[in-house]
Amino acid sequence: MTGSPEHPGFTARLKSRTVGDERARFVYLNNFEVERSWGRDDRGLPGAALSFSSVLVNRMEEVCVLLADQDDLVILKAPVDPHYLDHLRSLGAAAGDHLLVDDNDVERSVTRDALASPRLLAELAGLADGRTYLMPLGISADEEELAARTGLPLAGPDAKICRHVNGKIFSRELVDRTGLTPVPGKVCRTLGELESALLTHLELADQVVVKESLGVSGRGMTVLGNSSRAERLVRMLGRHGSTTDLSFVVEEWISRRCDLNYQFIMDRDGGVHFETVRTALTRNGVHRGHILPPDLDPDQIEQIAAAAQVIGSALAAEGYYGLAGVDAMVGTDGVLYPCLEINARFNMATYQNRLVERLLPPGSHAMATVFDLRTRRPYGYGEVRRALADLMFNAGRGVLVNNFATLNASVEAGKAPRGRLYAVCAGGSPAEVKDIRDRAEIALTRMVETA
């Protein structure tokens, strides 16, 4: 369902609430894992630097093409496969123009690529007309530098505010202060506080989780199940730095029925505009997709909407505006924990919003998912379409690829033989969606195994 003047689409709502003009032009910049920049100077947990390939993460910037409306632009590290782009545009799923960096360094974020691109910088500077804004996934010092060098204002608050409210410490203290249902836990800024919190909560729970304030994608966290492991962690941190400069949160591990993610947009006057809530699929703390609609009763949805207002008021007091995503969960006992952490940035669900509004009929069910594939060579989108055959998205059902570049990024860079396809599987029921997803995985696996 597309937007109308009475019911504007997602991108129009985003523009209206962030810059006051739903007809503004946005230049989208998909700087995934902006937390790396925000947390650059923070002390981390031992081993937390080990991460998923930055080559694949950096090519997730392509998903941004799904947000752009007709007058918008998207900064990309490399051209979109022409057959994939033609398919998206035939569906009305990708409307904007694309701007390419001068040199795609596979290990560098799209923002760092843009900053090293004289031609692109000049092109962006030529867009400055008073109604064109730079809209990143999240705002760090890198995006502030890009805005300063091009004269394009950012469609969001400054990096200091974004970093502050994105931290898990901010979320934890907000929950404790406002009376939202908390996961038992504590903020730890010194080694002594960490040791005390670990021992206290291990007496009350079988496991505890230690989180870096600005960890991302399952990194910057560790789960501990006994006091000896807790003591070992404290000793390691004590040997490798100051005992008074920590930024951790310790929480008891809660058995969960489901993870949730919900989004709202803060306008510049502090208004909170609720957008969506979806079941979040995770594995070891790493995002693996979403399910919509979520399996929640009306009372739980009301609790989430009410929590969004509480959280939004706290964000407004800090000077934040723009899109915010909140991670939440429902325990196996049915208790809703409405604020595990706040993301002062876009997330993967954000890039589904325009697509869902335009392409899925009312009453649809969908799963945003990931296909991990062992690729030995690059693939064209035409090969993927042939492999999926009648599973391809059509009339509100089937598989719609929403990021293709990650399939080839690693092998094209001479790295490990692995690729990822991000896709939305849609159907008329949860069972149909699961069947489509399972059949698609078999077809795609066969494609890479027989090539």
Secondary structure as GFF3:
##gff-version 3
##sequence-region A 1 451
A	DSSP	alpha_helix	10	19	.	.	.	ID=ss1
A	DSSP	beta_strand	25	29	.	.	.	ID=ss2
A	DSSP	alpha_helix	35	38	.	.	.	ID=ss3
A	DSSP	alpha_helix	54	58	.	.	.	ID=ss4
A	DSSP	three_ten_helix	59	66	.	.	.	ID=ss5
A	DSSP	beta_strand	73	76	.	.	.	ID=ss6
A	DSSP	alpha_helix	82	90	.	.	.	ID=ss7
A	DSSP	beta_strand	97	100	.	.	.	ID=ss8
A	DSSP	alpha_helix	110	115	.	.	.	ID=ss9
A	DSSP	alpha_helix	118	125	.	.	.	ID=ss10
A	DSSP	beta_strand	132	136	.	.	.	ID=ss11
A	DSSP	alpha_helix	141	150	.	.	.	ID=ss12
A	DSSP	alpha_helix	159	166	.	.	.	ID=ss13
A	DSSP	alpha_helix	168	178	.	.	.	ID=ss14
A	DSSP	beta_strand	185	188	.	.	.	ID=ss15
A	DSSP	alpha_helix	191	202	.	.	.	ID=ss16
A	DSSP	beta_strand	208	212	.	.	.	ID=ss17
A	DSSP	beta_strand	221	224	.	.	.	ID=ss18
A	DSSP	alpha_helix	227	239	.	.	.	ID=ss19
A	DSSP	beta_strand	248	252	.	.	.	ID=ss20
A	DSSP	beta_strand	256	266	.	.	.	ID=ss21
A	DSSP	beta_strand	272	283	.	.	.	ID=ss22
A	DSSP	beta_strand	286	292	.	.	.	ID=ss23
A	DSSP	alpha_helix	298	317	.	.	.	ID=ss24
A	DSSP	beta_strand	322	331	.	.	.	ID=ss25
A	DSSP	beta_strand	336	343	.	.	.	ID=ss26
A	DSSP	alpha_helix	350	359	.	.	.	ID=ss27
A	DSSP	beta_strand	365	373	.	.	.	ID=ss28
A	DSSP	alpha_helix	381	388	.	.	.	ID=ss29
A	DSSP	three_ten_helix	389	391	.	.	.	ID=ss30
A	DSSP	beta_strand	398	403	.	.	.	ID=ss31
A	DSSP	alpha_helix	405	412	.	.	.	ID=ss32
A	DSSP	beta_strand	419	427	.	.	.	ID=ss33
A	DSSP	alpha_helix	430	450	.	.	.	ID=ss34
###
